[in-house]
Amino acid sequence: MNFLDRPTAIKTINQLASEKRPFLLIASFDTQTNIVLPLSEIDPSEIAFDFNGKQNNIEKFTEWVDHKRAEERRSPASKKAFLDESMPVIWQPEPIPFARYQSSFTQLMMALKNREISLANLTFPTLVKCNLTLPEIFQRTQAKYRLWLKGEFCSFSPETFITIKDNVIATYPMKGTINAAIPNALERLMEDPKEIDEHETVAQEAIRDISLVANNARITRFRYIDRISRGDGEILQSSSMIEGDLPKNYRESLGDLFYQLLPAGSITGSPRDKATEILTQIESYSRHFYSGVAAIFDGENLDSTVLIRYLEEQTRQNNNATDDMINNAIDDVADDMADNISDQTVSPLYHYTFKSGGGITAMSNVENEYHELIEKIYLPIS
């Protein structure tokens, strides 16, 4: 896969948008690793997407997955096989210990109480074992936005980043989560002072962001609710819609416009730059493509998503000690997993990193935030 640096990605987007050529964009959290490809050039054995029903060649992708499954089954030496659809899905997360989360939470709370920032989205990696390959996860999950990038990740995100239609840009920050099965869940979410404070903060940050690239920034919907399937139930999440008016010739500088809004405020904090700086120090692991963005430009309009609900391959080169620790832990459990799995009943488990988190304010409770991080570790497969 040919990755582009930020300046090259911006230049490529400007050119394709000016020519009204449809393209796919994938940008990492730090915006230094990017893919910009005309839709006509996407290889379905390397990238698959479904954005609100806008898909690449899913038929060819399905053929490729079926071919790989057949190859795996014919290979007696293969220890990993694509899952027989009649077998149950195994999903085994191993969240970080509470003490480790609490340590980072405490550091972040100091910055919040010192008023260096008013909101920050604290995230962590979680080890997950699953008997589905990432292509199979893409096929079987249900989400507003699905994206698979070979050798990297699969995301099944419920969150829209920005849309552009008829020269109106809109962003949809998602903040506020609760398990729908909790009694009076909707009322508890909508009346929780911390959730109100967090959402108001991210909405104001979104207004500032939209004002960077558009005129007449305004909130057009505030704290509306989406019901999102977890596969084993539902969660409620609240979002807002902030709009602005773009000039008629915005496509000529679409790349510059888009990257001014990165990283996304809903997954960083407020103020965005300072929150990002503090989170980089506290989290001490590489988000990579997690909490980056992906976008589809269809020649006229643009739709995009924040890359959350995110599973990452374990073969990627590590960038720091925390990533090394993750892979070392996986190596430690591999032999135990082999002893506990019967080849006659299920396929061997694949090892992934699921990355998740939540917004922290000075009003946050550490136990509640730790629970929210875990609540978001799911596969939306019914």
Secondary structure, DSSP 8 states (H G I E B T S, - for coil): ---B-HHHHHHHHHHHHHTT--EEEEE-TTSSSEEEEEGGG--TTTEEEEETTEES-HHHHHHHHHHHHHHHHH-TT-S-----TTS---EEEE---HHHHHHHHHHHHHHHHTTS-SEEEEEEEEEEEESS-HHHHHHH---SEEEEETTTEEEEE--EEEEEETTEEEE--EEEEEETTSTTHHHHHHH-HHHHHHHHHHHHHHHHHHHHH-EEEEEEEEEEEEEEE-SSSEEEEEEEEEEEE--TTGGGGHHHHHHHT-S-GGGSEESHHHHHHHHHHHH-S--TTTT-EEEEE-SS-EEEEE--SEEE-S-S---SHHHHHHHHHHHHHHHHHHHH--TTTS---EEEEEEEEEEE-TT--HHHHHHHHHHT------
